Amino acid sequence: MKKIVVVTAAAGLLFSACGESGASLSADEQAVADQISEQFIEEFASFEGSDLGKSDGDCVGEKYVQELGTERLAELQVTAEDASAISDADFSADEGKKNLSIMKDCVGLDKFLINSFRASGVEKTDAECVIEKVDMGALEDSFGDPEDEELDKKATDELEKAAEECEVDF
């Protein structure tokens, strides 16, 4: 149960930005994007067997900068020196929708969620089973509006139901 809450929170916090990949960033913007990339990789791709890599992190970092801008990111304490605050950032509902778009565009929602579970210690086959059984629409709704507690509860309930069907103990 605790891992469901951690993964739901992590995914919700990271689901808040999107833009055109490959767009040119200034040196200052690129420095912030690089820090976000490093933070993403550290949180979701640093365990053995992760399917996420540097290109995924780079895409996420660039899109955050393109969509939110360095000024807004600085307000959230996300800078070229340290992007760790992105995990606990207080994103608006609109920014939550942008986060969801970024994860879908850069990584794919299924792949991101499987790796989020795996980063929390869940075996790959168990994580895949849960993602196969869960109502992705409920998760997307929740991640798309991180301020809506009712949607968050629905997503948590969906994850718990899928975990029970897969006989996975979170």
Beta strands, then each sheet from edge to edge (+ up, - down):
end
